[in-house]
């Protein structure tokens, strides 16, 4: 049996944790990078036009289903 196979066999469960956490961490990192790039692109596009992106306090229109007032 090779040394690599012995390292991955029956290590008390920590190797299985690594096998699960590695792809989860990879996808979380890729999602973080994609979100950061998208936010940068939106900010860049809004500054080109000269207006800021709408924030949570910018209510030009009432939300659907909200009472008038």
Protein Blocks (a to p, Z undefined) as FASTA:
>chain_A
ZZklmmmgoghommmmmmmmmmmmmmmmmmmmmmmmmmmmmmmmmmmnopacddfklcfb
acehiacZZ
